[in-house]
Amino acid sequence: MVTDDSGILPLPPRLGILGLGSMGLPMAERLLAARGHLVIHARRRRPALEELGATWAATPRELAAATDALLVMLPDLPDLEALLDGPDGLLADTGELVLLVGSTSSAPGVRELAERLPDRIRVVDCPVSGGEDGARAGRLSIMVGGAETDAAIAAALLAPCGTAVHLGPLGAGEVAKACNQLVVAATILALGEASVIAERAGIDLEALWTLLGGGYAGSRLLESRKDKLVSGDDSPSGIARYMQKDLRFAAEAANAGGVAPALLPTLREAFDELVAAGLGDRDISTTRRFIQERSIPRDGS
């Protein structure tokens, strides 16, 4: 076993990652740089990671057999559950395993998954926030839920990717991520709407967001999406349609707590409409395009 910087916490020596998309890939790069070794599996191979020292596992079974801790960076739990069973599934040849669920998912769903898995697999939920740029810079906010010892292991393993905070029992990380996404959805919709209002009033968007970024309207989200809001380039980084499921999880958490939200239903309606309009595979900054397309044309026609 290896230890964290304190020399106290025993850490699983073999770490793997499942899912190398817009978030998983930069996280894998940072984990590989920090550890010198990493086992990887995804829908397609990543030769650049292998050249840096990562070990490719051809199947989920090979991945689980070669790791003691496995970080899952897939969109949601159904994507993980599809890889669990069968002769090449994660459960086919695994021993003791700490399963780090980095997907943004349902809190009850994570708990139900943990109950169904064999006792030798210990589950921690650890969704992240900070976007692709935060992942590359190693400044993600990592929201951890689970047993205290397992959460500490997750925090130590993921330290190269950002700051991990243990928020409570299993599922607490997912509730925190749902709250995060509620704020992100409200902010990006407001930024898109304000951009269209300002543009139609003849205000230069570059000047506007540079100015407002220094005041109460400023945020990390504005900082990361400013160029896209100004240019209208909504090529994908954080895919807009994922917000539908994230807001559904927020509604699930609100209902579980007996909360009657005022803003959340409106946000869900807006993102449902955005996806129905065919904008779901664009970046979340497509809220500007969404508001433009649903607005009255300038000539009144």
C-alpha positions in Angstrom: 0.0 0.0 0.0 1.0 3.6 -0.5 0.1 6.6 1.7 -1.1 10.1 1.3 1.1 13.1 2.1 0.4 12.7 5.9 1.9 9.2 5.8 -1.1 7.9 7.7 -3.9 6.9 5.3 -3.3 3.6 3.4 -4.3 4.1 -0.3 -5.1 1.5 -2.9 -2.0 1.2 -5.0 -3.7 0.6 -8.4 -6.0 3.3 -9.7 -8.1 3.1 -12.8 -10.5 5.4 -14.7 -13.6 4.5 -16.7 -14.7 7.1 -19.2 -12.4 9.5 -21.0 -14.7 12.2 -22.2 -14.5 16.0 -21.8 -14.0 15.6 -18.0 -12.5 12.1 -17.7 -9.6 12.7 -20.1 -8.1 15.8 -18.4 -8.6 14.2 -15.0 -6.8 11.1 -16.3 -4.0 13.2 -17.5 -3.5 14.8 -14.1 -3.8 11.5 -12.2 -1.3 9.9 -14.5 1.1 12.7 -14.1 0.8 12.6 -10.3 1.0 8.8 -10.0 3.1 7.7 -12.9 0.6 4.9 -13.7 -3.1 4.6 -14.4 -5.3 1.9 -15.9 -7.8 3.2 -18.4 -10.9 2.1 -20.4 -13.3 4.0 -22.6 -15.3 3.6 -25.8 -12.1 4.3 -27.8 -8.4 4.0 -27.0 -6.4 7.1 -26.1 -2.9 6.4 -27.5 -1.6 9.7 -26.1 -2.3 8.5 -22.6 -0.7 5.2 -23.3 2.4 6.9 -24.5 2.6 8.7 -21.2 2.4 5.4 -19.3 -1.2 4.6 -18.9 -2.3 0.9 -19.3 -5.2 0.2 -21.6 -7.7 -2.4 -20.4 -9.6 -3.9 -23.3 -12.7 -4.7 -21.4 -14.4 -3.5 -18.1 -13.5 -6.9 -16.7 -9.8 -6.3 -17.3 -10.1 -2.8 -15.9 -11.6 -4.0 -12.6 -9.2 -6.9 -12.3 -6.2 -4.5 -12.7 -7.4 -1.9 -10.1 -8.0 -1.4 -6.4 -9.8 1.9 -6.8 -11.8 2.8 -9.9 -13.0 6.3 -10.8 -16.1 6.3 -13.0 -16.5 9.4 -15.2 -19.5 8.4 -17.3 -22.6 10.6 -17.8 -24.9 8.8 -15.5 -25.5 5.5 -13.6 -27.2 3.7 -16.5 -24.0 4.0 -18.4 -22.2 2.3 -15.5 -24.8 -0.4 -14.9 -24.6 -1.4 -18.5 -21.0 -2.4 -17.9 -21.4 -4.3 -14.7 -22.6 -7.8 -15.7 -21.7 -10.4 -18.3 -18.4 -12.2 -19.0 -16.6 -9.0 -19.7 -18.3 -6.9 -17.1 -16.8 -5.0 -14.2 -18.1 -7.6 -11.7 -16.7 -10.7 -13.6 -13.2 -10.7 -12.1 -12.9 -8.1 -9.5 -11.6 -8.4 -5.9 -11.8 -5.7 -3.2 -12.5 -2.4 -5.0 -13.3 1.2 -4.0 -15.7 2.5 -6.7 -15.6 6.3 -7.0 -18.7 7.4 -8.8 -17.8 10.7 -10.4 -20.9 10.8 -12.6 -23.6 13.4 -11.9 -26.4 11.0 -10.8 -29.3 10.4 -8.5 -28.5 10.2 -4.8 -31.0 7.4 -4.2 -29.7 5.7 -7.3 -26.2 5.7 -6.0 -27.3 4.3 -2.7 -29.4 1.6 -4.4 -26.4 0.7 -6.6 -24.2 0.3 -3.5 -26.8 -2.0 -1.9 -26.9 -4.3 -5.0 -23.1 -4.6 -5.4 -21.1 -7.3 -3.6 -19.7 -6.4 -0.2 -16.2 -6.4 -1.6 -17.0 -3.2 -3.6 -17.2 0.0 -1.5 -18.9 2.9 -3.2 -18.1 6.6 -2.8 -19.9 9.3 -4.8 -17.7 12.1 -5.9 -19.2 14.3 -8.6 -17.1 17.3 -9.7 -17.7 20.9 -10.7 -15.4 23.3 -12.5 -15.7 22.2 -16.2 -13.1 21.1 -18.6 -10.9 24.1 -17.9 -11.0 23.3 -14.1 -10.2 19.7 -14.8 -7.1 20.6 -16.9 -6.0 23.1 -14.2 -6.5 20.7 -11.3 -9.0 23.0 -9.6 -12.2 21.0 -9.6 -14.6 21.1 -6.7 -15.1 17.5 -5.7 -18.2 16.7 -3.7 -17.7 13.5 -1.7 -20.3 11.3 0.0 -19.7 7.9 1.7 -18.2 6.3 4.8 -15.5 8.4 6.4 -12.5 6.2 5.6 -13.6 5.6 2.0 -14.2 9.3 1.6 -10.8 10.1 2.9 -9.3 7.6 0.4 -11.3 9.3 -2.4 -10.1 12.7 -1.4 -6.4 11.6 -1.3 -6.6 9.8 -4.7 -8.3 12.7 -6.4 -6.2 15.5 -4.9 -4.3 16.1 -8.2 -7.7 17.0 -9.8 -8.9 19.6 -7.2 -10.3 20.0 -3.8 -12.4 17.2 -2.3 -14.7 17.8 0.6 -16.5 15.0 2.5 -20.1 16.3 2.8 -21.8 13.3 4.5 -23.0 9.7 3.9 -23.3 8.1 0.5 -25.4 10.2 -1.8 -24.4 13.5 -0.1 -22.0 14.3 -3.0 -24.8 13.9 -5.5 -27.2 16.2 -3.6 -24.4 18.8 -3.5 -23.9 18.5 -7.2 -27.6 18.9 -7.8 -27.5 22.1 -5.8 -24.5 23.2 -7.8 -26.3 22.5 -11.1 -29.3 24.5 -10.0 -27.1 27.5 -9.5 -25.2 26.8 -12.8 -28.5 26.5 -14.8 -29.9 29.7 -13.3 -26.7 31.6 -14.0 -26.1 30.4 -17.6 -29.7 31.0 -18.5 -29.5 34.6 -17.0 -26.2 35.2 -18.9 -27.6 34.1 -22.2 -30.8 36.1 -21.7 -28.9 39.2 -20.6 -26.6 38.9 -23.6 -29.5 39.1 -26.0 -31.1 42.0 -24.2 -27.9 43.9 -24.2 -27.0 43.1 -27.8 -30.4 44.3 -29.0 -29.9 47.5 -27.1 -26.7 48.1 -29.0 -24.3 47.4 -26.1 -20.9 45.8 -26.9 -21.0 42.4 -25.2 -17.2 42.2 -24.7 -17.3 45.6 -22.8 -20.4 44.6 -20.9 -19.2 41.3 -19.5 -15.7 42.6 -18.8 -17.3 45.3 -16.7 -19.9 43.2 -15.0 -17.5 40.4 -14.3 -15.9 42.7 -11.7 -19.1 43.2 -9.9 -21.8 41.0 -8.3 -22.7 39.5 -11.6 -19.2 38.0 -11.9 -18.7 34.3 -11.5 -16.4 31.5 -12.5 -19.0 30.5 -15.0 -19.0 33.9 -16.6 -15.2 33.8 -16.6 -15.2 30.4 -18.4 -18.0 31.2 -20.8 -17.5 34.9 -21.5 -15.8 34.4 -24.9 -18.6 32.0 -26.0 -21.3 34.4 -24.9 -19.7 37.3 -26.8 -18.9 35.4 -30.0 -21.9 33.1 -30.1 -19.6 30.1 -30.5 -21.5 27.4 -28.6 -19.4 24.5 -29.7 -19.7 21.9 -27.0 -17.6 21.8 -23.8 -20.3 21.3 -21.1 -23.2 19.7 -23.1 -26.5 21.5 -22.5 -28.8 18.5 -22.6 -27.1 17.0 -19.5 -28.7 19.8 -17.6 -32.0 18.1 -18.0 -31.1 15.1 -15.9 -29.1 17.3 -13.4 -32.2 19.4 -12.8 -34.3 16.3 -12.5 -31.9 15.2 -9.7 -32.3 18.6 -8.1 -36.0 18.2 -8.1 -35.7 14.7 -6.6 -33.6 16.1 -3.8 -36.0 19.0 -3.2 -38.9 16.6 -3.1 -37.1 14.3 -0.6 -36.5 17.3 1.7 -40.1 18.6 1.4 -38.8 21.8 -0.4 -41.2 23.7 -2.6 -38.8 25.4 -5.1 -39.7 28.6 -6.9 -37.0 28.7 -9.5 -36.3 25.1 -10.2 -39.5 24.3 -12.2 -38.9 27.3 -14.4 -35.4 26.2 -15.2 -36.5 22.7 -16.0 -39.1 24.0 -18.4 -36.5 26.3 -20.0 -33.9 23.5 -20.6 -36.6 21.1 -21.8 -37.6 23.7 -24.4 -33.9 24.3 -25.2 -33.3 20.6 -25.9 -36.6 20.3 -27.9 -35.4 23.2 -30.0 -32.4 21.0 -31.1 -29.8 22.8 -29.0 -29.1 20.0 -26.5 -25.7 18.9 -27.9 -24.3 22.4 -27.9 -22.4 24.0 -25.0 -24.5 25.3 -22.1 -23.7 28.8 -23.4 -26.2 28.0 -26.1 -28.7 29.7 -23.8 -27.8 32.9 -25.8 -28.8 31.2 -29.1 -31.9 29.8 -27.4 -33.1 33.2 -26.3 -32.3 34.7 -29.7 -34.3 32.0 -31.5 -37.4 32.3 -29.3 -37.4 36.1 -29.5 -39.3 38.4 -31.9 -37.1 39.3 -34.9 -35.7 42.8 -34.9 -37.8 43.8 -37.9 -41.0 42.6 -36.1 -41.8 40.0 -38.7 
